[in-house]
Amino acid sequence: MLDVRRLRLLRELAVRGTLAAVAEALSYSPSSVSQQLALLEKEAGVKLLEKAGRRVQLTPQAEILVAHTQRILDRLERAESEMTASLHAVSGTVRVAVFQSAAHAVIPHALTLLAEKYPQLRVEIVEREPEEGLFAVSARDFDLVLAEQYPGHTRAYRSDLDRVNLVSDTLRLAVPGQLGGRPALPSIAAAAGTLPTNPQRQISSLADAAHLPWVMEPAGTASRAWAAQLCRQAGFEPDVRFETADLVAHIRLIESGNAVGILPDLVWSGEKPSVRLVPLPDSPWRTVFSAARRASAKRPGVLAVRDALARSVAMMPTPTDLAR
């Protein structure tokens, strides 16, 4: 009889690629993982791993076991979900991976709703970039992920995950403007002539920002690729002087007059923006969605969290004074 725990280690190796990564994910030592897989080989009676340089790779027989192991783990997860659903109280722990603007805008109110309705449910929130979060849910490190989809950008399809759209989030050009009824703070950039001294009058379209300094998310992210392509379609290459995944830093750089950028409405959490927002061509939006493993999507805790997220978004005030 094959040991399910050892089969899971083999499946983890197929997902994560190295013994060290498996050991780190499961809080084992690499030698312990190696020993357990050696025992699994004895149980199976066939060779499961072979050397490939400094790493190991799965044999065709191991790939067959991994495919069956995935189905076994899915069945066990469904059994757990059905058993939990038979109880009256929603309890247990739901681990959620979220990206930054969703963490700021949606999560706090959703947690309040969950605490009021399901006091026995523990929800753990960890910030992860969308691609990393999707992988982590597939790898069973998390139960749910909030991710984003930009126009014209597709992600690798994961057949083991579902997808539930949460909100269509409008994207706009953000430029220095009025702050609390007062002009934006003087900036080095404006003093040097980098930004217009009166950006409210001079920046009314994306093309008007062609010669200005930009803040964008790091190269390689979907948002950066989309924003750069949008600028190129407008006839210019953006002068990206500031690169950070922290959208709060984007806001500070823009409102202080040091940059322009593209921000999603969700980042304002329903509050009045501190910068001036200009419509982009064709009024684009990103789609914010949640994803869970299909095997656990009906688990009561996962359903409760998704319901709270949807209610949080529905109750969020529309950002005021956006594009004017």
N, C-alpha and C positions, 0 to 999 in steps of 0.2 A: 504494500500500500504506500502510495506516495504521500509525503508529508505536505499539507497545505501551506504551512509556514515557510518551508523551503521552496515550494513552488512560487510563493510570492516573492522571495528573494530573486529567483530567476527572472520573474516578470519585471521586477524593479531594475535589474541589470539591463534588460531589453529596453526599458524606458529611459534610463539615466545614462547608460553608456559605459560607466566605469565602476569597478568595485569600490573605489573611494567615494564616489558620489552616492552609491547605495548605502554605504556605511554611515555617511554623514546624515543622509535623509532619515535613516531608521535608528540612529544613535547606537550603532554597533561599531566594532573595530573592523578594519578591512580584513584582518586575519580570520576573525569570527565568520564574516560573510563567506570568505573563501572556503573555510572548513565546512560550513553548512551546505554549500553548493557541491563540495566533494562528496558529502554524504548523500545528497540527492542523486548524484551520478551513480552511486552504488545501488540506491533504491531502484533507479530507472534501468540499470543494467546496460546503459549506452553512454557514449561520450557526449557531454553537453557543452563543454567549453574547449576552445583551442586558442593557442597563443597567436597574437597578431601584433608583432613588435613588442612594445611594453604593455600592451593591453590584452584583453581576452575578447573573443567574439563567440557568439552562439553558433552551434552546429545546426544543421537542418532539423535534427531531432529535437533540439532545444526549442527551436521556433515553433514546432508542433505543440510542445508542452506549454509554451507561453500562450498560444492561442486558446488552448483549453483552460489554462489558468485564468485568463481574462473572463471567460464565461462563468467559471466557478465563482470568482470573486463577485461578479455581477449578480449571480443568483443568491449568494450569501447576503449581499447588500440589499437586494429586493426583499429577502426574507426578514431582515432586520427592520426595513421600512414598514412592511405589512404588520409585523409584530408590534412595532411602536404605534402604528396607526390604530391598533385595536385598543389602545389605552385612551382614557379620557383626557388626561393632561398632556400638554405639549411640553416636553422637557428634553434634557440632554444638552449637547453642545453643537453649535453650528459654526464652523470656521469659514470666514468670508475674506477673500482677497479683493481689494478695491484700488482703483487708481485715484490720484490725488483730488481732482476736482469733485469726483463723486463722494470721496471721503468727507470733504468740506460741506457739500451742499445737501446730500441726501441722507447720509448715514446717521447724523445726530438725532434728527427727528424720528427716523425709523426705529432707532434704538429705544427712544422714549415710548413710542407706540407699543413695541414688543414688551418692554418692562411692565407697562400697564396691563396688557392683555395676557401675557404669558410669563409670569414672574419666575417660573421654574426653568425657563429656557435660558441657557447661557450662550451668548453670541460673542465670538472673538473676531476682531477686525485687524487685518494686517495690510499695509499698503504694498501693492505690487503693480508693476507695469502690466498692461493688459496681456501681452503675449506670454509673459512669465506667469501671470495668474491663470491663464487658460491651461498652460502646461501643468501647473501645480494642481489644478482640480482634476485633470486627467490622471495625474500621478497619485491621486488620493491624499495629497497634502492639505487640501482645502475641500470644503463641501460645495462652495458657491463662489463665483467670481463676478464682479462687475467689470465689464470691458467696454471698449468703444470701437466703432467702425466709421472710418472717414470716407467721404464720397470717392468712388472709383478705386478704393483699396480693398483687396480681399485678403483674408487670413487663411492659413492652412486649415483645411476642413478636418475636424475631429469627430469621427462618427460616434464616439462614446459619449459626447456631450450634446445636450439640447441647447436651445437658445430662446430666450423670452425678451422681446424688446421692451425697454422701460420708458424711454423718452427720446424724442427727436430734438436735438440741442443745436439751436442756431449759432452759426459762427459769424463773427463780425470783425472788421478792422478796428483796432483800439488805438486812439491817438490822445496826446495830452489835451486836456480841456479844463473845465471848471471843477473845482473841488470845494464843496460846501459853499457855493456862491462866490468864491474867490478865485482869481486866476491860479493856474497850476504854478508850483514852486519854480523859481528861476533855476535854470540848469546850465552846467558847463557847456553842454551840447548846443543849447540855444544861444549862449553868449558867443560861441565860436562860429555861429552861423550854420550849424549842422541841422538843427530843426528850425522850422519857421518860427518867428517871434510871436506870431498869432496863428497857431495851428488850427483854431476853430474856423477861421475864414479860408485858409489855404488848402486844407486837406478835406476834400469832399468825395474822393474816390480812391480806389486802390492805386491807380496810376499816379496820383498825386504823391504817393509815398515812395516813389521809385528811387529817389536819391537820399533817403533818410536812413539812419541806423535802425536795425531791426533786432528784436529779441525773439528767439524761437526755441523750441524744444530740441534736444540733442539729435544729431545726425543719426539716421537709422530708424527713427521712430516714424510711425504712420503719420502723425500730425505734422512732423517736419517735412516729410516727402510731399504731403498734400499741399502745405502752405507754399513751399518753394515752387511747385508746379503751377499753382494759382498765380504767383507773381510772374512766372515766365510767360504764362498765357496773356498777362497784362502787358508784356513787352519789356520786362526788366529782370535782372538777377538781384535778389535781395542782398543788401549789405548786412550780413548777420554778424553783429559785434558782440552779442550776448547770447549765450547758450545755456539753458537750464531747464530741467523738468519741473521746477517749482513755479507754478502759475502765480503764486503770490508774489514771487520775485518779478515775474513779468509785469504784474500790475504796478508794483512800486517803480520799476524802471520807466514805465509808460507815463504814469501820473506825475513823475518828477521831471518829465520832459527830456529824458535821455534816450528814448527809443519809441518805436511803434511796433505793433504786433497784432496777431489774430487771437482773439479770445472767444471761448464758448460762453453762452448765456449762463450756463449752470454754475460758472465760477462765482457769480454774484449771489448765489443762494437766495434769490428773491429780493435782495436789497438794491438800493439805488447805486448804479455804477459810479466809481470815482474818476472815470475817464470818459472821453467822448467816444461813442461808438458809431461807426459809419457802415452802412450796408455794403456787402460784397456782391459781385456780379452773380445773378441768379439765386441770391439768398440761400447759400449752401448750409447744410447742417450735418452734424455727426449723429450717429445712432448709438445711444447708450443701452446696453443689454446685459442680462445676467445669463450665466451658463452653469449648469450642474451636470453631474453624471446622470445619464438616463436611468441607471439602476437605482439612484437615490433621489430622483426628482420628485417622487411622491411622498418622500419622508415628511412627516408633519412639521418638523422644525424647519426644513428647507422651504416648504410651502408657506409657513408663517412668516419667514424672513422676506420672501418674495412679495407677499401681500403687504407687509409693512413698507417695503421699498416703493411699491406702486402707490400706496396711500400717501407716503411722504412726498412723492413727486406731484401727485394730484393736488395736494394742499399747499404746495409752494406758490407764493405770490409771483405773478409775472413781473420780471424786472421792469422798473419804471424808467421813463426818459431814455430809452435805448438809442435808437437811431434818429437823430434830429440834426 
